[in-house]
Amino acid sequence: MEQRTLIVTVQPDWRGALRAAGRAAEARHYQGERLNFETPEAFFSHLTARRWALVRLLLGAGEVSVRDLARRAERDVRRVHEDVTTLAALGLAERTERGGVVCPFTDIHVDMHLREAV
């Protein structure tokens, strides 16, 4: 499996975040992939504690069925399926041809900078 890195940022300037992602994509060496949220509220509404727990269970686990993931997380299969759908839409998880789920990243870095309101 190739080594993929995801950098999650919280940056209100989405155009700047898009430019940074474009520069990283054009670099000679792999710079990681990026996912940006404009506000901390958007970040936390999409990446809840339960979804992060699923990502942690998936990191390095290879392909896992949704039912097995729910068992590992000690959660309801239906709710885990809903969370996996959200994680897949964000790019944090991928569905396999056999219906399983996998986290394509070996490293996920979250960069969130909070500063005083002006």
NORDA-V550146 format. One line per field, one symbol per residue. burial: + if it has 24 or more other C-alpha atoms within 12 Angstrom, else -. A space follows every 10 residues. Layout:
burial = ???
This chain:
burial = ----++++++ +-----+--- +--------- -+++++++-- --+--++--+ ++-++++++- --++++--++ --+------+ +-++++++-+ +++++----+ ++++++-+-- --------
